Amino acid sequence: MQDITDQLAAQDLSRLAPGELESRLRELIRRYAREGSTRHARAVIQHIEALYLHPAGSRDPDQQSHLRRFARHWRWLAEQRTGTLAHSH
């Protein structure tokens, strides 16, 4: 069920303008910094990917490379957080 919810959320993100995606991304990063939740890290990844894939987004190769590295970093953070939670139980 969560996979379907994630897909729907990703489709909804594709309808947002790049500026709105960036604004939401900043807020999600602030929330992650306060709470450190895996859910927020995954939402950050979704927003970065939506920016990367957005048809109105920049096609500058350097910016695209930066977004790919940024998403990879957040995937790592989400995995680390998930691993930490698994070991604490």
Order of alpha helices (4+ residues) and beta strands (2+ residues): alpha-alpha-alpha-alpha
